[in-house]
Amino acid sequence: MAAHTEVDEAPDDQREAVRGDGETAGSGEGSGEGSGKSSGKGSGEDRRPGGGFAGILRAPGALRLIGSLFVLELGSAMTTVGLPLLVMQRYGLGLEVGATLAARFLPNILLGPIAGQMVDRHDPRKVAALAALGSGVIALLFPLAGAMWQIQLLALTIGFGYMFSFPATMALRPRVIPEGSELEGNGLIVSAERIPKLLGPALAGLITAGLGVNWLFCVEAATAVAAALLLVRRLPGTAATSSAPSTPKAAVRSNWLLSWARSLGQGATGLVRMVRGDSRLASLTVTAFTYMIALGLGRTFLASYALENFAGVPGMLGYLLAAMGLGGAVGAVVAARFRGWNQGVVYVLGNALEGGCWVALCLTGDAAVAIGLLFVAGVFESVASVVYFAEVQKRLPVELNGRYYAMLVPLSDVFLVGGTTLGGAAVLLGVGWSAVLVGLVMAAPVLVLAVQLASEPRAKTPAPTAGAAR
């Protein structure tokens, strides 16, 4: 489950704002049912009922969002390779590489909830487009940096782009994906996020070999511009302006520092309030956090596993990651085949079986088997991720989706960092025990919460009133 963040992320890490003034966009909802079509869910969008993948193909707004995410993730995946290469080429190995990569997560951890408030107050399409353009400009500056602190500052700054783009694009999902096509739409989006994780590193290797590492940042800038252009015009199926009540700009300026302080202390509380009325949604949120711990453990474990067990196979770590990415792309497509199943049961099985694949890695010393196991793990992970995103979309009102992820992602990043740190200690016990720990952290929480996840609670969590949100 990438965000289940990422990730990347994901991420995401994502991968998440206090409830601001406590008002929602749901108060302006009209009836408009004469033709049998929905007139919107409080944000003014006109989403026609879908019909599987055919519904997505008839939704140009959804296709443009999917295309924007694909090209943006493609550039980001290549820079994920380019940034550590740039640092190592100039300054060698050391703590600087880790510190520079970690700098990209700091904005989400510290200020992510504020991004949700801004997405609430502004058109998420415009926020996503501006965030993509800003990231492209910053990417062009990396080759021009002349000192380590400048590279780290740029890494920190580009993290702000992700901080805004993730909740903005998540807020756009329910506005452009037709009703009845939630699984197919989110499956295509997960594929658009996962396939670049296969193509990006491969293209990065070719570009680095032929043109040099600096060109990787130029390519990311170009993909960022392309992603923004796909979002410049209003997406069909969305409202021209948000119907959420706006806060006066003077009040926003005067309350910014207070809002920042409250967001750090109350982000988790706001998330609890949002999900507490729905046992499945609450359980999905809890297991998203525990999965991020497992993801951090797995990152450290895989590096040690490849070096210790397959020292004679050059690039084994890359093969393992690529196999999981390929499995993720396949899983995102096949997830819709489980439409008739209890989605909570699918989620439990996806996580538990993925955990079993990780444990099985410690039982084999064959490279092909290990690659196959991670391919299957990627399929299970992606199916569970699609279910997670689709369930959140169905169980929350449209106007709360962006706010939910704006609160989730910064907290998820904290769990990811914690899991990565714990992974460094776990491998000291032995690679085999580390694999078992990864599998247990993935599987145990969903098995403990299996009853809550398999239950069928109400479809939507009501939007909070002003008093309840405060």
C-alpha positions in Angstrom: 0.0 0.0 0.0 1.7 3.1 -1.1 -0.1 5.5 1.0 -2.2 3.1 2.0 0.7 7.4 1.3 4.1 7.3 -0.8 3.9 6.3 -1.7 6.5 7.9 -2.5 4.2 7.7 -1.3 4.0 6.9 -0.7 5.1 7.9 0.2 3.5 9.4 0.7 3.7 9.0 2.2 0.5 9.4 0.7 1.0 10.3 1.4 -2.8 14.2 4.1 -5.2 19.7 7.9 -6.9 20.5 10.9 -10.5 21.1 10.2 -10.0 24.9 9.9 -13.2 26.8 10.6 -15.2 23.6 10.8 -17.5 24.4 7.9 -18.0 22.1 4.9 -19.1 22.5 1.3 -22.1 20.2 1.8 -24.6 22.9 2.7 -25.2 23.9 -0.8 -26.2 20.6 -2.2 -29.1 20.6 -4.6 -31.5 17.9 -5.6 -31.4 17.8 -9.4 -32.5 14.2 -9.7 -35.1 14.7 -12.5 -32.9 13.0 -15.1 -31.5 10.3 -12.8 -28.1 12.0 -12.7 -26.4 13.3 -9.6 -26.1 17.0 -9.3 -23.1 16.8 -7.0 -22.1 16.0 -3.5 -21.7 19.4 -2.0 -18.8 20.6 -4.2 -20.9 21.4 -7.3 -19.4 18.7 -9.6 -21.6 16.8 -12.1 -20.5 13.2 -12.1 -22.5 10.9 -14.2 -22.9 7.4 -12.8 -20.1 5.2 -14.2 -20.0 1.7 -15.5 -16.6 0.1 -14.9 -13.8 1.1 -17.2 -16.3 2.4 -19.7 -17.3 5.0 -17.2 -13.7 6.1 -16.9 -13.2 6.3 -20.7 -16.2 8.6 -20.8 -14.8 10.9 -18.2 -12.1 13.2 -19.8 -11.4 14.8 -16.4 -10.4 11.5 -15.0 -8.2 10.7 -18.0 -6.4 14.0 -17.7 -5.8 13.6 -14.0 -4.4 10.1 -14.6 -2.2 11.4 -17.4 -0.9 14.3 -15.2 -0.1 11.9 -12.4 1.7 9.5 -14.8 4.1 12.1 -16.3 4.7 13.8 -12.9 5.6 10.5 -11.2 7.8 9.6 -14.2 10.0 12.6 -13.6 10.0 12.2 -9.9 11.1 8.5 -10.2 14.0 9.5 -12.3 15.1 12.2 -9.9 14.9 9.7 -7.1 17.9 8.1 -8.8 19.5 11.4 -9.9 19.6 13.2 -6.5 21.7 10.6 -4.6 23.9 10.2 -7.7 24.5 14.0 -7.8 25.4 14.1 -4.1 27.7 11.0 -4.3 29.4 12.2 -7.5 30.2 15.6 -5.8 30.7 14.7 -2.2 31.1 10.9 -2.0 29.3 8.5 0.4 28.3 9.6 3.8 25.5 10.9 6.0 25.0 13.7 3.5 23.1 11.4 1.1 20.6 10.3 3.7 20.2 13.9 5.1 19.5 15.2 1.6 16.9 12.6 0.8 15.3 13.0 4.2 15.0 16.7 3.7 12.2 16.0 1.1 10.0 14.6 3.8 10.3 17.4 6.4 7.7 19.7 4.9 5.1 16.9 4.9 5.9 15.9 8.5 5.9 19.5 9.9 3.5 21.4 7.7 1.4 18.9 5.9 -1.9 19.7 7.7 -1.7 23.3 6.5 -1.7 22.1 2.9 -5.1 20.6 3.5 -6.5 23.9 4.7 -5.1 25.6 1.5 -6.6 22.9 -0.7 -9.9 23.5 1.1 -9.8 27.2 0.5 -8.6 27.0 -3.2 -9.4 25.1 -6.3 -7.3 21.8 -5.9 -6.8 21.7 -9.6 -4.9 25.0 -9.5 -3.0 24.0 -6.4 -1.9 20.8 -8.1 -0.8 22.6 -11.3 1.1 25.3 -9.4 2.8 22.7 -7.2 3.9 20.8 -10.3 5.3 24.0 -11.9 7.1 24.9 -8.8 8.7 21.5 -8.5 9.9 21.7 -12.1 11.6 25.1 -11.5 13.3 23.7 -8.4 14.5 20.6 -10.2 16.3 22.8 -12.8 18.3 24.4 -10.0 19.9 21.2 -8.7 22.7 21.1 -11.3 23.5 24.8 -10.6 24.0 24.3 -6.8 27.6 24.8 -5.7 27.4 23.6 -2.1 25.9 20.7 -0.2 23.7 23.1 1.9 22.3 24.5 -1.4 21.3 21.0 -2.6 19.7 20.2 0.7 17.8 23.5 0.7 16.5 22.6 -2.8 15.5 19.1 -1.7 13.6 20.7 1.2 11.9 23.2 -1.1 10.9 20.5 -3.6 9.3 18.7 -0.7 6.9 21.6 -0.4 5.6 20.9 -3.9 4.8 17.3 -3.0 3.2 18.5 0.3 0.6 20.5 -1.8 0.3 18.3 -4.9 -0.7 15.0 -3.1 -3.7 16.3 -1.1 -4.8 18.4 -4.1 -4.8 15.4 -6.5 -6.4 13.2 -3.9 -9.2 15.9 -3.6 -9.7 15.8 -7.4 -10.2 12.0 -7.5 -13.9 11.9 -6.3 -14.7 14.9 -8.4 -13.7 13.3 -11.7 -14.1 9.6 -11.2 -17.7 8.6 -12.1 -19.9 6.9 -9.4 -19.8 3.2 -9.9 -16.3 3.3 -11.3 -14.4 3.9 -8.1 -12.4 0.7 -8.2 -11.5 1.1 -11.9 -10.7 4.8 -11.6 -8.5 4.3 -8.5 -6.9 1.2 -10.1 -5.9 3.3 -13.2 -4.5 6.0 -10.9 -2.5 3.5 -8.9 -1.1 2.1 -12.2 -0.2 5.6 -13.3 1.7 6.0 -10.1 3.4 2.6 -10.1 4.4 2.1 -13.8 6.7 5.2 -13.6 8.5 3.5 -10.8 9.5 0.8 -13.3 10.1 3.1 -16.3 11.7 6.0 -14.4 14.8 4.2 -13.0 15.4 2.5 -16.3 15.2 5.7 -18.2 17.4 7.4 -15.6 20.1 4.8 -16.2 20.1 5.4 -20.0 20.0 9.2 -19.6 22.9 9.2 -17.1 25.0 6.9 -19.3 24.4 8.9 -22.4 24.0 12.5 -21.3 25.0 12.8 -17.6 23.2 13.0 -14.3 22.4 16.7 -14.7 20.0 15.9 -17.5 17.8 13.9 -15.2 16.7 17.1 -13.5 15.9 18.7 -16.8 13.7 15.8 -17.7 11.9 16.1 -14.4 11.3 19.8 -15.1 9.8 18.9 -18.5 7.5 16.3 -17.1 6.4 18.7 -14.3 5.4 21.3 -17.0 3.5 18.6 -18.9 1.7 17.5 -15.8 0.7 21.1 -15.0 -0.5 21.7 -18.6 -2.9 18.8 -18.3 -4.5 20.5 -15.3 -4.5 24.1 -16.5 -8.0 24.0 -18.0 -10.9 23.1 -15.8 -11.4 19.3 -15.6 -14.7 18.2 -17.0 -16.9 17.0 -14.1 -15.6 19.5 -11.6 -17.0 22.8 -10.5 -15.5 26.0 -11.8 -15.1 27.1 -8.2 -15.3 25.3 -4.9 -18.5 25.7 -3.0 -16.7 25.5 0.3 -17.1 28.7 2.2 -13.9 30.8 2.0 -12.1 32.3 4.9 -11.3 36.1 4.6 -7.6 36.6 3.5 -7.0 38.9 6.4 -8.1 36.1 8.8 -6.0 33.6 7.1 -2.9 35.8 7.5 -3.5 36.7 11.1 -4.3 33.1 12.1 -1.5 31.4 10.0 0.9 30.9 13.0 -1.9 29.8 15.3 -3.1 27.4 12.6 0.4 26.0 12.1 0.8 25.4 15.8 -2.7 23.8 16.1 -2.1 21.6 13.1 0.9 20.0 14.6 -0.8 19.2 17.9 -4.3 18.4 16.6 -3.6 16.6 13.3 -4.1 13.2 14.8 -7.1 14.3 16.8 -8.7 15.7 13.6 -8.1 12.4 11.8 -9.7 10.5 14.7 -12.8 12.7 14.6 -13.1 12.2 10.9 -13.1 8.4 11.0 -14.5 7.4 14.4 -18.0 6.9 13.1 -17.0 4.3 10.6 -15.3 1.2 11.9 -13.9 0.1 8.5 -12.5 3.6 7.7 -11.0 3.8 11.2 -9.3 0.4 10.8 -8.1 1.3 7.3 -6.5 4.4 8.7 -4.8 2.5 11.6 -3.4 -0.2 9.3 -2.2 2.5 6.9 0.1 3.7 9.6 1.3 0.2 10.6 2.0 -0.5 6.9 4.3 2.5 6.7 6.3 1.0 9.5 6.6 -2.2 7.6 7.5 -0.3 4.4 10.4 1.4 6.3 11.5 -2.0 7.7 11.3 -3.5 4.2 13.5 -0.8 2.6 16.4 -1.5 5.0 15.8 -5.2 4.8 15.9 -5.5 1.0 19.2 -3.7 0.7 20.8 -6.0 3.3 19.1 -9.1 1.8 20.4 -8.3 -1.7 23.9 -7.7 -0.5 24.2 -10.7 1.8 22.3 -13.4 -0.1 23.0 -12.4 -3.7 26.4 -10.8 -3.7 27.1 -12.5 -7.0 24.1 -11.0 -8.8 24.9 -7.4 -9.7 22.0 -5.1 -9.4 19.9 -7.6 -7.4 18.3 -4.8 -5.3 17.1 -3.1 -8.5 15.7 -6.3 -9.8 13.8 -6.9 -6.6 12.4 -3.4 -6.6 11.4 -3.6 -10.3 9.7 -6.9 -9.7 7.6 -5.4 -6.9 6.8 -2.4 -9.1 5.7 -4.6 -12.0 3.5 -6.6 -9.6 2.0 -3.4 -8.3 1.1 -2.3 -11.8 -0.6 -5.7 -12.5 -2.4 -5.7 -9.1 -3.8 -2.2 -9.8 -5.5 -3.5 -13.0 -6.8 -6.8 -11.6 -8.2 -5.2 -8.4 -11.5 -4.4 -10.1 -12.1 -8.1 -10.6 -12.8 -8.3 -6.8 -15.7 -5.8 -7.1 -18.3 -8.4 -6.0 -16.2 -9.4 -2.9 -16.4 -7.9 0.5 -13.8 -5.1 0.1 -12.7 -5.4 3.7 -11.9 -9.1 3.3 -10.0 -8.3 0.1 -8.0 -5.7 2.0 -7.2 -8.1 4.8 -6.1 -10.9 2.4 -4.0 -8.5 0.4 -2.0 -7.4 3.4 -1.7 -10.8 5.0 -0.6 -12.5 1.8 1.9 -9.8 1.1 3.3 -10.3 4.5 3.6 -14.0 3.8 5.6 -13.3 0.7 8.1 -11.2 2.6 8.6 -13.9 5.3 9.1 -16.5 2.5 12.1 -14.5 1.2 14.2 -15.7 4.2 13.5 -19.3 3.1 15.1 -19.0 -0.4 18.5 -18.4 -1.8 17.4 -18.5 -5.4 17.4 -15.2 -7.2 14.5 -16.1 -9.5 12.3 -17.3 -6.7 13.0 -14.1 -4.7 12.2 -11.9 -7.6 9.0 -14.0 -8.2 8.0 -13.6 -4.5 8.3 -9.8 -4.6 6.3 -9.7 -7.9 3.5 -11.5 -6.1 3.9 -9.3 -3.1 3.6 -6.3 -5.3 0.3 -7.6 -6.7 -1.2 -8.1 -3.3 0.1 -4.7 -2.1 -1.5 -2.9 -5.1 -4.8 -4.7 -4.7 -5.0 -3.6 -1.1 -4.0 -0.1 -2.0 -6.8 0.2 -4.6 -9.3 -1.1 -2.1 -8.0 1.4 0.5 -8.3 4.4 -1.8 -11.7 3.4 -3.2 -13.1 2.8 0.3 -11.9 6.2 1.6 -13.4 7.8 -1.5 -16.7 6.1 -0.9 -16.9 6.5 2.8 -16.0 10.2 3.1 -17.9 13.1 1.6 -16.1 14.7 -1.4 -15.2 17.8 0.5 -13.3 15.9 3.2 -11.1 13.7 0.9 -8.3 16.2 0.5 -8.4 17.1 4.2 -8.2 13.4 5.2 -5.1 12.8 3.1 -3.5 16.1 4.2 -3.7 14.8 7.8 -2.8 11.3 7.0 0.4 11.8 4.9 2.5 13.8 7.4 1.7 11.2 10.2 2.5 8.4 7.7 5.9 9.9 7.0 6.6 9.8 10.7 5.8 6.1 10.8 7.9 5.6 7.7 10.9 7.3 9.2 10.4 5.3 12.4 10.2 2.0 10.4 13.4 2.8 8.4 15.3 3.6 11.6 14.0 0.4 13.3 15.0 -1.6 10.2 18.6 -0.6 10.7 18.6 -2.2 14.1 16.5 -5.2 12.9 19.1 -6.4 10.3 21.6 -6.6 13.2 19.6 -9.6 14.4 20.0 -11.3 11.0 18.4 -10.9 7.6 16.0 -13.8 8.2 14.6 -12.3 11.4 14.3 -9.0 9.7 12.2 -10.6 7.0 9.9 -12.2 9.6 9.5 -8.8 11.3 8.5 -7.1 8.0 5.9 -9.8 7.4 4.5 -9.7 10.9 4.1 -5.9 10.9 2.3 -6.1 7.6 -0.1 -9.0 8.4 -0.7 -8.8 12.2 -2.6 -5.5 12.4 -5.1 -6.4 9.6 -5.7 -9.8 11.1 -6.4 -8.2 14.5 -8.8 -5.8 13.0 -10.3 -8.3 10.5 -13.8 -8.1 12.0 -13.9 -4.3 11.8 -12.5 -4.3 8.3 -15.0 -7.0 7.1 -18.0 -5.2 8.6 -20.2 -3.2 6.2 -20.7 0.2 7.9 -22.5 3.1 6.3 -21.2 4.4 3.0 -20.5 8.0 4.0 -19.2 9.7 7.1 -21.3 12.8 7.6 -19.4 16.1 7.2 -18.7 17.6 10.7 -20.6 20.6 11.9 -18.7 23.8 12.9 -19.0 22.9 16.6 -17.9 19.3 16.2 -14.9 20.2 14.1 -13.6 22.4 16.8 
